[in-house]
């Protein structure tokens, strides 16, 4: 797992969420510290509570104790040994933490030895600065361990003007703050900006001095409010006075709302409405009727009266004032006549309506009814859609059209005038079409927005650029490795820079510059003892010969003369990486000299062999007859992933009667580049 930070701050701190867990967070932290002192695994502690907050407190307090102990051990190594070499033998997280504290302590000790200020001006980690200052102050002449030193250091710290607290004579800050560049003043850490907060999904981080708080992004809804502890609580509208109950109504709070209840109860013969008003009950309209047969019911306020029938009148008539006879009812009398605003003509025992345009009189219901022109004259009134309205009709158009000046026909609407498309727009009859510029494509989601085409992510994206492809808005950009290559004129391929030709190498005069893919090599081949450099290139190596050393023995040097090795040759080749093979790749050809060039040899058998440097068995060597001459062919049979540098040592053996009489050694210096284009 990745190393934890040197000093872990408590996840909760002064930002604890209220919990109903009977175990306090102090108890949870105390348990974690005790287990940290016992060097237990802080990520798998036995839980003392089911609360997630308690578990976090246990783990973080345990981790703080472990890391403080590890850091202290690193400081002690620096003080006792003056070196951190003892901490280099392991790569565990604990050792790396101890090594960090050890090296920061050495920085402070070095500053004290050179007479520099204990306040580092280096851009090191904040905790590293504290450790460095503590080790520097600890070794200062004023820190010799005499009684009263701690008090003097504290007095010095206070005299220095620390804004919050001191640590071994250095200014320090409380949790949620960090030390400014003046090493005295503390400033608030914006956990929301740094992303070090622990707000959950649906919550927004709000920075506060020394801390932060999490606030719900989604509102609580009508009738609820968000409290300081980030919970939704009911609003008591009755208590806050935000209800709309009338003076005669009493407010009663409910969850998320309220109710208005009447303060006064209505008497007999009345009913209370929603506003608390008392409304008279018309007892005469009841199904059974309150009056006995032969009587007429008359409603009164809060009650009713019954009168005996004297005369029965038909429809369109009613009793006169004294109830002695039936008289015609004038239905047209008064502003609210029976024709609802249309012309009204009273008739004896009846009436007739003169309807306005757009209406027709219904003799059965005796009222003016609206004429539905759209249904009666389909397709003849409007070009597109017809909507019936009271006394008339209204024409409208389908999407993509607008109503013409005559109110009936529809003209094409040029939607492009309102710029609905993100890039280009083409108006068509009744609609429009969005299209995009080169390098963009129309979004399938809305058909309006133009989205950038990531050419690098297309199925052919790997073949666009020979090295790396970087998508740009509406296009793409090819790049090459930082050194050794340049972008070709086509903007896609990478070309190797021949440093040897451009004289941009750093080889000395005694060295030969050899260009390889993405760089160069400075080569210097010397001949061994009893051998001299020769301009003769035999045995020939058809790849960049650099030097050939032939045997040159001193007179009477028998051991030199008996040495079967006739020559040493050095050559170099450059190969790309990630080569894919359909068949072996022939890279070096060894052509043997004719027997006349060999001393005391009559048509020997030539045997080729690979002595050393066959990395991962990636090479082999075969014999071939080419124009009457035996040729040794070195082949690459497996791909090599660069960068790789290797010397392939080859032997050309001359065998007579089963015995190797002479031998030529060929050293092929192979350089496999890191890249393959």
C-alpha positions as CSV (number, residue, x, y, z in Angstrom):
1,X,0.0,0.0,0.0
2,X,1.2,3.6,-0.6
3,X,3.1,5.3,2.3
4,X,0.9,7.4,4.6
5,X,1.7,11.1,5.3
6,X,4.3,11.8,8.0
7,X,1.9,13.3,10.5
8,X,-1.8,12.4,10.1
9,X,-4.3,15.0,11.2
10,X,-7.5,13.8,12.8
11,X,-10.2,13.3,10.2
12,X,-12.8,14.6,12.6
13,X,-11.0,17.3,14.8
14,X,-13.5,20.0,15.6
15,X,-15.7,19.0,12.8
16,X,-17.4,16.0,14.5
17,X,-20.9,15.0,13.5
18,X,-23.4,14.6,16.3
19,X,-24.0,10.9,17.1
20,X,-26.2,9.0,19.5
21,X,-23.3,6.6,20.2
22,X,-22.9,6.4,24.0
23,X,-19.1,6.1,23.5
24,X,-17.4,9.5,23.2
25,X,-14.8,10.2,20.5
26,X,-12.2,10.8,23.2
27,X,-12.7,7.2,24.3
28,X,-12.3,6.1,20.7
29,X,-9.2,8.1,20.2
30,X,-7.7,6.9,23.5
31,X,-8.3,3.3,22.5
32,X,-6.5,4.0,19.1
33,X,-3.5,5.6,20.8
34,X,-3.1,2.6,23.2
35,X,-3.1,0.2,20.3
36,X,-0.7,2.4,18.4
37,X,1.7,2.2,21.3
38,X,1.5,-1.6,21.0
39,X,2.3,-1.3,17.3
40,X,-0.9,-2.9,16.2
41,X,-2.2,-2.7,12.6
42,X,-4.2,0.5,12.6
43,X,-6.3,-0.5,9.5
44,X,-7.7,-3.6,11.3
45,X,-8.4,-2.6,14.9
46,X,-11.1,-4.3,17.0
47,X,-14.0,-1.8,16.9
48,X,-15.3,-0.6,20.3
49,X,-18.4,0.9,18.6
50,X,-20.5,0.4,15.5
51,X,-20.2,4.2,14.8
52,X,-18.3,5.0,11.6
53,X,-17.0,8.2,13.3
54,X,-15.6,6.2,16.2
55,X,-13.8,3.9,13.8
56,X,-12.2,6.8,12.0
57,X,-11.1,8.3,15.3
58,X,-9.6,5.0,16.4
59,X,-7.6,4.5,13.1
60,X,-6.4,8.1,12.9
61,X,-5.3,8.4,16.5
62,X,-3.5,5.0,16.2
63,X,-1.8,6.1,13.0
64,X,-0.7,9.4,14.6
65,X,1.0,7.5,17.4
66,X,2.8,5.1,15.1
67,X,4.0,7.8,12.7
68,X,5.2,10.0,15.6
69,X,7.2,7.0,17.0
70,X,8.6,6.3,13.5
71,X,9.6,9.9,12.9
72,X,11.2,10.1,16.4
73,X,13.3,7.0,15.6
74,X,14.5,8.7,12.4
75,X,15.5,11.9,14.3
76,X,17.4,9.8,16.8
77,X,19.3,8.0,14.1
78,X,20.3,11.5,12.7
79,X,21.4,12.7,16.1
80,X,23.3,9.5,17.1
81,X,24.9,8.5,13.8
82,X,25.0,11.8,11.9
83,X,23.9,9.8,8.8
84,X,20.7,8.1,7.4
85,X,22.6,5.3,5.6
86,X,21.2,2.7,8.2
87,X,17.7,3.4,6.9
88,X,18.5,2.7,3.2
89,X,18.5,-1.1,3.5
90,X,14.7,-1.4,3.4
91,X,11.9,0.1,1.3
92,X,9.0,-0.3,3.6
93,X,6.6,2.6,4.4
94,X,7.9,2.8,8.0
95,X,11.6,3.0,6.8
96,X,10.8,5.7,4.3
97,X,9.0,7.8,6.9
98,X,11.9,7.4,9.4
99,X,14.4,8.3,6.6
100,X,12.4,11.4,5.7
101,X,12.6,12.7,9.4
102,X,16.2,11.7,9.6
103,X,17.2,13.6,6.5
104,X,15.1,16.7,7.5
105,X,17.0,16.6,10.9
106,X,20.3,16.5,9.1
107,X,19.3,19.6,7.2
108,X,18.8,21.5,10.5
109,X,22.1,20.2,11.9
110,X,23.9,21.3,8.7
111,X,22.4,24.8,9.0
112,X,23.5,25.1,12.6
113,X,27.1,23.9,11.7
114,X,27.3,26.5,8.9
115,X,26.1,29.3,11.1
116,X,22.9,29.7,9.1
117,X,19.4,30.5,10.4
118,X,17.4,27.6,11.8
119,X,14.4,28.9,9.7
120,X,14.9,27.1,6.4
121,X,14.3,29.1,3.3
122,X,14.0,25.9,1.2
123,X,10.7,25.0,-0.3
124,X,10.4,21.8,1.9
125,X,7.3,20.2,3.4
126,X,5.9,22.0,6.4
127,X,6.5,19.1,8.8
128,X,10.1,18.7,7.4
129,X,10.7,22.4,8.3
130,X,9.6,21.8,11.9
131,X,11.9,18.7,12.3
132,X,14.8,20.6,10.7
133,X,14.3,23.6,13.0
134,X,14.0,21.5,16.1
135,X,17.3,19.6,15.3
136,X,19.0,23.0,14.5
137,X,17.9,24.6,17.8
138,X,18.7,21.5,19.7
139,X,22.4,21.8,18.7
140,X,22.7,25.6,19.1
141,X,25.1,27.0,21.8
142,X,22.1,28.1,23.8
143,X,20.7,24.5,24.0
144,X,23.2,22.7,26.2
145,X,20.7,20.9,28.4
146,X,21.0,23.1,31.4
147,X,18.0,23.6,33.7
148,X,15.7,26.3,32.5
149,X,16.5,25.8,28.8
150,X,12.9,24.8,28.0
151,X,11.6,27.9,29.7
152,X,14.2,30.0,27.8
153,X,13.1,28.4,24.5
154,X,9.5,29.1,25.2
155,X,10.3,32.7,26.2
156,X,12.3,33.1,22.9
157,X,9.4,31.7,21.0
158,X,6.9,34.1,22.6
159,X,9.4,36.9,22.1
160,X,9.5,36.0,18.4
161,X,5.8,36.8,18.1
162,X,4.3,33.4,17.4
163,X,0.6,33.9,16.7
164,X,-0.6,30.6,18.1
165,X,1.8,28.1,19.7
166,X,5.5,27.0,19.9
167,X,7.3,23.7,19.3
168,X,10.9,23.3,20.5
169,X,11.5,27.0,20.2
170,X,9.8,27.2,16.7
171,X,6.4,28.7,15.9
172,X,3.7,26.2,15.2
173,X,0.0,26.3,14.3
174,X,-3.1,24.7,15.6
175,X,-5.0,22.1,13.6
176,X,-6.6,23.7,10.5
177,X,-3.9,26.4,10.2
178,X,-0.5,26.5,8.5
179,X,2.6,28.7,9.1
180,X,3.1,31.6,6.7
181,X,6.5,32.5,5.1
182,X,7.4,34.7,8.1
183,X,7.5,31.5,10.3
184,X,5.5,33.3,12.9
185,X,1.9,34.0,11.7
186,X,-0.6,31.3,11.1
187,X,-3.2,31.3,8.3
188,X,-6.3,29.3,7.8
189,X,-6.1,26.2,5.6
190,X,-8.9,26.2,3.0
191,X,-9.8,22.5,3.1
192,X,-12.5,23.0,0.5
193,X,-10.0,24.4,-2.0
194,X,-7.4,21.8,-1.3
195,X,-9.9,18.9,-1.5
196,X,-8.9,17.7,2.0
197,X,-12.5,17.8,3.4
198,X,-14.7,14.8,4.0
199,X,-18.1,16.1,2.7
200,X,-20.3,13.4,1.3
201,X,-22.2,13.3,-2.0
202,X,-25.0,15.9,-2.1
203,X,-23.1,18.2,0.4
204,X,-21.2,21.4,-0.3
205,X,-18.0,22.2,1.5
206,X,-17.9,25.7,3.2
207,X,-14.6,26.8,4.6
208,X,-14.4,28.3,8.2
209,X,-11.6,29.5,10.3
210,X,-9.5,26.5,11.3
211,X,-12.0,24.1,9.9
212,X,-14.9,23.6,7.5
213,X,-18.5,22.5,7.4
214,X,-20.6,20.4,5.0
215,X,-23.9,21.8,3.9
216,X,-26.6,20.0,1.9
217,X,-26.8,21.1,-1.7
218,X,-30.4,19.9,-2.1
219,X,-32.9,22.0,-0.1
220,X,-35.1,20.5,2.6
221,X,-38.3,21.4,0.8
222,X,-41.3,23.5,1.8
223,X,-42.0,23.6,5.5
224,X,-38.5,22.6,6.6
225,X,-35.2,24.4,7.2
226,X,-31.6,23.3,7.4
227,X,-30.0,23.5,10.8
228,X,-26.4,24.1,11.8
229,X,-25.9,20.3,12.2
230,X,-26.9,19.8,8.5
231,X,-30.4,18.3,9.3
232,X,-33.8,19.3,8.1
233,X,-36.2,20.3,10.8
234,X,-39.9,21.3,10.6
235,X,-40.7,25.0,10.6
236,X,-43.4,25.9,13.2
237,X,-45.3,28.4,11.1
238,X,-47.6,29.1,14.1
239,X,-44.7,30.0,16.3
240,X,-42.8,32.1,13.7
241,X,-46.0,33.8,12.5
242,X,-45.6,32.8,8.9
243,X,-49.1,31.3,8.5
244,X,-52.0,32.9,6.7
245,X,-54.8,32.0,9.0
246,X,-57.5,34.7,9.4
247,X,-58.3,36.4,12.7
248,X,-61.2,34.1,13.3
249,X,-59.1,31.0,12.7
250,X,-56.5,29.3,15.0
251,X,-53.1,28.0,13.6
252,X,-52.2,24.4,14.3
253,X,-48.7,23.3,13.3
254,X,-48.2,20.0,11.3
255,X,-45.1,18.2,9.9
256,X,-44.0,20.4,7.0
257,X,-47.1,22.6,7.1
258,X,-50.0,23.9,9.3
259,X,-53.8,24.0,9.5
260,X,-56.3,26.7,10.3
261,X,-59.0,25.7,12.6
262,X,-62.1,27.9,13.5
263,X,-62.0,29.6,16.8
264,X,-65.8,30.0,17.0
265,X,-68.3,27.1,16.5
266,X,-71.4,27.8,14.4
267,X,-74.8,27.5,15.8
268,X,-77.7,25.3,14.6
269,X,-78.8,26.0,11.0
270,X,-75.2,27.1,10.0
271,X,-72.2,25.3,8.6
272,X,-68.6,26.5,8.8
273,X,-66.5,27.0,5.7
274,X,-62.8,26.6,5.2
275,X,-62.2,30.2,6.4
276,X,-64.2,29.7,9.6
277,X,-67.2,31.7,8.4
278,X,-70.7,30.5,9.3
279,X,-72.8,29.9,6.2
280,X,-76.6,29.5,6.4
281,X,-77.9,26.0,5.6
282,X,-80.7,25.9,3.0
283,X,-82.8,23.2,4.6
284,X,-85.3,23.5,1.7
285,X,-82.7,21.9,-0.7
286,X,-82.4,18.7,1.3
287,X,-83.4,15.5,-0.4
288,X,-86.2,14.6,2.0
289,X,-87.4,18.2,2.5
290,X,-88.2,19.5,6.0
291,X,-91.9,20.5,5.2
292,X,-94.8,18.0,5.1
293,X,-96.7,17.2,1.9
294,X,-98.8,20.0,0.6
295,X,-96.5,22.7,2.1
296,X,-93.9,24.9,0.5
297,X,-90.5,25.4,2.2
298,X,-89.0,28.9,2.5
299,X,-85.5,29.2,3.7
300,X,-84.7,31.8,6.4
301,X,-81.3,32.7,8.1
302,X,-80.5,29.9,10.4
303,X,-83.8,28.2,9.8
304,X,-86.8,27.8,7.4
305,X,-90.6,28.1,7.3
306,X,-93.4,26.0,5.8
307,X,-96.4,27.3,3.9
308,X,-99.4,25.4,2.6
309,X,-99.8,25.3,-1.2
310,X,-102.7,27.3,-2.5
311,X,-102.1,27.4,-6.2
312,X,-99.8,25.1,-8.3
313,X,-98.1,27.0,-11.1
314,X,-96.5,25.5,-14.2
315,X,-93.1,26.1,-15.7
316,X,-92.6,29.8,-16.6
317,X,-95.0,31.0,-13.9
318,X,-95.0,31.7,-10.2
319,X,-97.5,32.8,-7.5
320,X,-98.2,36.4,-7.2
321,X,-97.5,38.3,-4.0
322,X,-100.7,37.2,-2.2
323,X,-100.4,33.6,-3.5
324,X,-103.8,33.7,-5.2
325,X,-102.8,33.1,-8.9
326,X,-100.0,32.3,-11.2
327,X,-98.2,35.1,-13.2
328,X,-95.6,34.9,-15.9
329,X,-92.0,34.9,-14.9
330,X,-90.0,37.5,-16.9
331,X,-86.8,35.5,-17.4
332,X,-85.2,38.5,-19.2
333,X,-85.6,40.9,-16.3
334,X,-82.5,42.1,-14.5
335,X,-78.9,42.2,-15.6
336,X,-78.4,38.5,-15.1
337,X,-81.0,37.2,-17.5
338,X,-81.4,33.6,-18.5
339,X,-79.4,34.1,-21.8
340,X,-76.1,34.9,-20.1
341,X,-75.4,38.2,-21.8
342,X,-77.0,37.3,-25.2
343,X,-80.2,39.0,-26.4
344,X,-83.3,37.9,-24.4
345,X,-86.9,38.0,-25.6
346,X,-89.5,37.3,-22.9
347,X,-92.5,35.2,-23.9
348,X,-95.6,34.2,-21.9
349,X,-94.5,31.3,-19.8
350,X,-91.2,31.2,-21.5
351,X,-88.4,33.2,-23.3
352,X,-86.1,33.1,-26.3
353,X,-82.5,34.0,-26.7
354,X,-81.0,36.0,-29.6
355,X,-77.5,34.6,-29.8
356,X,-74.4,36.5,-30.8
357,X,-72.2,35.5,-33.8
358,X,-70.4,32.2,-33.1
359,X,-73.3,30.9,-31.0
360,X,-76.5,29.0,-31.7
361,X,-79.7,28.7,-29.6
362,X,-80.5,25.3,-28.2
363,X,-84.2,25.0,-27.8
364,X,-84.0,22.1,-25.4
365,X,-81.6,23.6,-22.9
366,X,-82.9,27.1,-23.9
367,X,-79.4,28.5,-23.9
368,X,-76.8,29.9,-26.5
369,X,-74.2,27.3,-27.2
370,X,-70.8,27.8,-28.8
371,X,-70.5,26.8,-32.5
372,X,-67.4,24.6,-33.1
373,X,-66.2,26.0,-36.4
374,X,-63.1,23.7,-36.5
375,X,-65.3,20.6,-36.4
376,X,-68.0,22.0,-38.7
377,X,-65.6,23.2,-41.4
378,X,-62.5,21.0,-41.2
379,X,-59.5,22.0,-43.3
380,X,-61.2,25.1,-44.7
381,X,-60.5,27.7,-42.0
382,X,-56.8,27.2,-41.1
383,X,-53.8,26.0,-43.1
384,X,-52.3,24.0,-40.2
385,X,-54.2,23.7,-36.9
386,X,-57.6,25.0,-35.8
387,X,-58.4,25.6,-32.2
388,X,-62.0,26.4,-31.2
389,X,-62.5,29.2,-28.7
390,X,-65.7,30.5,-27.2
391,X,-67.7,32.2,-30.0
392,X,-65.0,31.9,-32.6
393,X,-61.8,29.9,-33.5
394,X,-58.0,30.5,-33.6
395,X,-55.5,29.3,-36.1
396,X,-52.0,28.1,-35.2
397,X,-49.0,26.6,-36.9
398,X,-46.9,23.5,-36.4
399,X,-43.3,23.7,-35.2
400,X,-41.1,25.4,-37.8
401,X,-43.8,27.8,-39.0
402,X,-45.3,31.1,-37.9
403,X,-48.8,32.5,-38.5
404,X,-49.1,34.7,-41.5
405,X,-50.6,38.2,-41.4
406,X,-54.0,37.0,-42.5
407,X,-54.2,34.9,-39.3
408,X,-55.0,31.7,-41.2
409,X,-52.0,30.7,-43.4
410,X,-48.5,29.7,-42.1
411,X,-45.1,30.9,-43.3
412,X,-41.8,29.1,-42.8
413,X,-39.9,30.2,-39.7
414,X,-36.1,30.8,-40.2
415,X,-34.9,29.3,-37.0
416,X,-31.3,30.1,-37.8
417,X,-31.9,33.7,-37.1
418,X,-32.1,32.8,-33.4
419,X,-28.7,30.9,-33.6
420,X,-30.0,27.6,-32.2
421,X,-26.8,25.7,-33.3
422,X,-23.5,25.8,-31.6
423,X,-21.6,26.3,-35.0
424,X,-23.4,26.2,-38.4
425,X,-27.1,26.3,-39.2
426,X,-29.0,25.7,-42.4
427,X,-32.7,26.6,-42.7
428,X,-35.0,24.1,-44.4
429,X,-38.7,24.4,-45.0
430,X,-40.5,23.9,-41.6
431,X,-37.3,23.2,-39.7
432,X,-33.5,23.7,-39.7
433,X,-30.4,21.6,-39.7
434,X,-27.3,22.0,-37.6
435,X,-23.9,21.0,-39.0
436,X,-20.3,21.3,-37.7
437,X,-17.0,22.5,-38.9
438,X,-14.1,20.2,-39.7
439,X,-12.8,18.3,-36.6
440,X,-16.2,18.4,-34.9
441,X,-19.3,16.1,-35.0
442,X,-22.9,16.7,-34.1
443,X,-24.0,15.5,-30.7
444,X,-26.4,12.5,-30.8
445,X,-28.0,13.8,-27.6
446,X,-29.5,17.1,-28.9
447,X,-28.5,17.4,-32.5
448,X,-27.5,21.0,-31.9
449,X,-24.2,20.9,-30.0
450,X,-21.0,20.3,-31.9
451,X,-18.6,18.1,-30.0
452,X,-14.9,17.8,-30.7
453,X,-13.8,14.6,-32.5
454,X,-11.0,13.0,-30.6
455,X,-9.0,11.8,-33.5
456,X,-6.5,10.1,-31.2
457,X,-9.3,7.9,-29.8
458,X,-10.6,6.7,-33.1
459,X,-9.9,3.1,-34.2
460,X,-7.2,4.5,-36.5
461,X,-5.9,6.9,-33.9
462,X,-2.9,4.7,-33.2
463,X,-1.8,5.2,-36.8
464,X,-2.3,8.9,-37.0
465,X,1.0,9.8,-35.2
466,X,4.1,7.7,-35.2
467,X,4.8,8.4,-31.5
468,X,2.1,10.2,-29.5
469,X,-1.2,11.9,-30.5
470,X,-2.6,14.8,-28.5
471,X,-6.2,15.8,-29.2
472,X,-6.9,19.6,-29.6
473,X,-10.3,21.3,-30.2
474,X,-11.2,20.5,-33.8
475,X,-7.9,18.9,-34.6
476,X,-5.0,16.9,-33.2
477,X,-1.2,17.3,-32.6
478,X,1.6,14.8,-33.0
479,X,4.6,14.9,-30.8
480,X,8.0,13.1,-30.7
481,X,10.2,12.1,-27.8
482,X,11.8,15.1,-26.0
483,X,15.3,14.3,-27.3
484,X,16.8,12.6,-30.3
485,X,13.9,13.1,-32.6
486,X,12.2,15.8,-34.7
487,X,8.8,16.0,-36.2
488,X,8.8,15.3,-39.9
489,X,7.4,17.8,-42.4
490,X,4.1,15.8,-42.7
491,X,3.5,16.7,-39.0
492,X,2.9,13.0,-38.0
493,X,6.1,11.0,-38.3
494,X,9.2,11.3,-36.1
495,X,12.6,11.4,-37.7
496,X,15.8,10.5,-35.9
497,X,18.3,13.3,-35.5
498,X,21.8,12.2,-36.6
499,X,23.9,14.0,-34.0
500,X,27.0,12.7,-35.7
501,X,26.2,14.5,-39.0
502,X,24.9,17.7,-37.4
503,X,27.9,17.8,-35.0
504,X,25.7,18.1,-32.0
505,X,27.4,15.2,-30.2
506,X,30.0,15.5,-27.3
507,X,32.5,12.9,-28.5
508,X,36.2,13.6,-28.1
509,X,38.7,13.5,-30.9
510,X,39.8,10.1,-29.9
511,X,36.3,8.7,-30.0
512,X,34.1,7.9,-32.9
513,X,30.5,9.1,-33.0
514,X,27.9,6.4,-33.8
515,X,24.3,7.5,-34.4
516,X,21.6,5.4,-32.9
517,X,17.8,5.8,-32.9
518,X,17.1,8.7,-30.6
519,X,20.7,9.5,-29.7
520,X,24.3,8.6,-30.3
521,X,27.2,6.7,-28.8
522,X,30.9,7.7,-28.5
523,X,32.9,4.6,-29.3
524,X,36.6,4.0,-28.7
525,X,37.9,0.6,-29.6
526,X,41.6,-0.3,-28.8
527,X,43.5,-3.4,-29.9
528,X,44.6,-5.9,-27.2
529,X,48.3,-6.8,-26.7
530,X,50.0,-8.5,-29.7
531,X,47.4,-7.1,-32.1
532,X,47.5,-4.0,-34.3
533,X,44.8,-2.0,-36.0
534,X,44.4,-2.9,-39.7
535,X,42.6,-1.1,-42.5
536,X,41.6,-4.5,-43.8
537,X,37.9,-5.2,-43.1
538,X,38.1,-9.0,-43.4
539,X,36.2,-10.9,-42.2
540,X,33.7,-8.5,-43.6
541,X,30.7,-7.4,-41.4
542,X,28.2,-5.6,-43.6
543,X,27.1,-3.2,-40.8
544,X,29.2,-0.1,-39.9
545,X,32.7,-1.5,-39.2
546,X,34.8,0.6,-36.9
547,X,38.0,-1.2,-36.2
548,X,39.7,-4.5,-37.0
549,X,42.7,-5.7,-35.0
550,X,45.0,-8.4,-36.6
551,X,47.6,-10.5,-34.8
552,X,51.1,-9.0,-34.8
553,X,53.5,-11.2,-32.8
554,X,57.0,-10.2,-31.8
555,X,59.8,-12.3,-33.2
556,X,60.3,-15.6,-31.2
557,X,57.0,-15.0,-29.3
558,X,55.9,-18.6,-29.5
559,X,52.8,-18.2,-27.3
560,X,51.5,-15.4,-29.5
561,X,52.1,-17.4,-32.7
562,X,50.3,-20.4,-31.3
563,X,47.3,-18.3,-30.3
564,X,44.5,-19.4,-32.7
565,X,42.8,-16.0,-32.7
566,X,43.8,-14.2,-35.9
567,X,41.8,-11.0,-35.4
568,X,39.4,-9.0,-33.3
569,X,36.7,-6.9,-35.0
570,X,34.4,-4.3,-33.5
571,X,31.2,-3.0,-35.1
572,X,28.0,-1.4,-33.9
573,X,24.4,-1.5,-35.1
574,X,21.2,0.3,-34.0
575,X,17.9,-1.5,-33.7
576,X,14.4,-0.3,-33.0
577,X,12.3,-1.6,-30.1
578,X,9.1,-3.6,-30.2
579,X,9.9,-5.3,-33.5
580,X,7.3,-7.7,-34.7
581,X,8.5,-10.7,-36.7
582,X,6.8,-12.5,-39.4
583,X,10.2,-14.1,-40.1
584,X,13.7,-13.7,-38.6
585,X,15.4,-10.3,-39.3
586,X,18.9,-10.6,-40.8
587,X,21.1,-8.0,-39.2
588,X,24.8,-9.0,-39.6
589,X,26.6,-10.8,-42.5
590,X,30.0,-12.4,-41.8
591,X,32.0,-13.2,-45.0
592,X,35.0,-15.5,-44.7
593,X,38.2,-14.8,-46.5
594,X,39.5,-17.1,-49.2
595,X,41.9,-19.9,-48.2
596,X,44.8,-17.9,-49.8
597,X,44.4,-15.3,-47.1
598,X,44.8,-17.9,-44.3
599,X,48.3,-19.2,-43.3
600,X,48.9,-22.9,-43.7
601,X,45.2,-23.8,-44.3
602,X,43.7,-25.9,-47.1
603,X,40.0,-25.4,-47.6
604,X,39.1,-25.5,-43.9
605,X,35.5,-25.9,-42.6
606,X,34.1,-22.6,-41.3
607,X,31.9,-22.8,-38.2
608,X,30.1,-19.8,-36.8
609,X,29.2,-19.5,-33.1
610,X,27.7,-16.9,-30.6
611,X,30.0,-16.8,-27.6
612,X,28.5,-14.1,-25.4
613,X,25.8,-11.4,-25.2
614,X,22.8,-13.3,-26.6
615,X,20.2,-11.3,-24.6
616,X,17.1,-13.5,-24.0
617,X,18.3,-15.7,-26.8
618,X,17.1,-13.1,-29.3
619,X,19.8,-13.9,-31.9
620,X,21.0,-16.9,-33.8
621,X,23.6,-17.5,-36.6
622,X,23.3,-19.6,-39.7
623,X,25.6,-20.4,-42.7
624,X,24.7,-19.6,-46.3
625,X,26.5,-19.9,-49.6
626,X,26.5,-16.6,-51.5
627,X,28.3,-16.5,-54.9
628,X,30.6,-19.4,-54.0
629,X,31.5,-17.8,-50.6
630,X,30.4,-19.1,-47.2
631,X,28.5,-16.3,-45.3
632,X,27.5,-16.3,-41.7
633,X,24.2,-14.6,-41.2
634,X,23.3,-13.2,-37.7
635,X,19.5,-13.0,-37.3
636,X,17.3,-11.4,-34.7
637,X,14.6,-14.0,-33.9
638,X,12.9,-12.3,-30.9
639,X,11.8,-8.7,-30.3
640,X,13.8,-6.7,-27.7
641,X,12.2,-3.9,-25.7
642,X,14.6,-1.0,-25.4
643,X,16.6,0.7,-24.2
644,X,19.1,-2.2,-24.4
645,X,22.9,-2.1,-24.9
646,X,24.7,-5.4,-25.4
647,X,27.9,-6.7,-27.0
648,X,27.2,-9.8,-29.1
649,X,30.5,-11.8,-29.3
650,X,30.7,-13.9,-32.4
651,X,33.4,-16.4,-33.5
652,X,34.4,-17.4,-37.0
653,X,36.1,-20.8,-36.5
654,X,38.3,-22.5,-39.1
655,X,38.1,-26.2,-38.5
656,X,40.5,-28.7,-40.0
657,X,40.2,-32.4,-39.3
658,X,37.8,-31.6,-36.5
659,X,40.2,-29.2,-34.7
660,X,39.8,-25.4,-34.6
661,X,43.0,-24.1,-36.0
662,X,42.2,-20.5,-36.3
663,X,39.5,-18.1,-35.1
664,X,38.3,-14.6,-35.8
665,X,36.4,-12.8,-33.0
666,X,33.7,-10.2,-34.0
667,X,32.2,-8.0,-31.3
668,X,28.9,-6.6,-32.5
669,X,27.8,-3.7,-30.2
670,X,24.0,-3.7,-30.3
671,X,22.0,-0.6,-29.2
672,X,18.2,-1.1,-29.1
673,X,16.3,2.2,-29.0
674,X,13.6,3.0,-26.5
675,X,11.1,3.8,-29.2
676,X,9.7,2.2,-32.4
677,X,8.3,4.2,-35.2
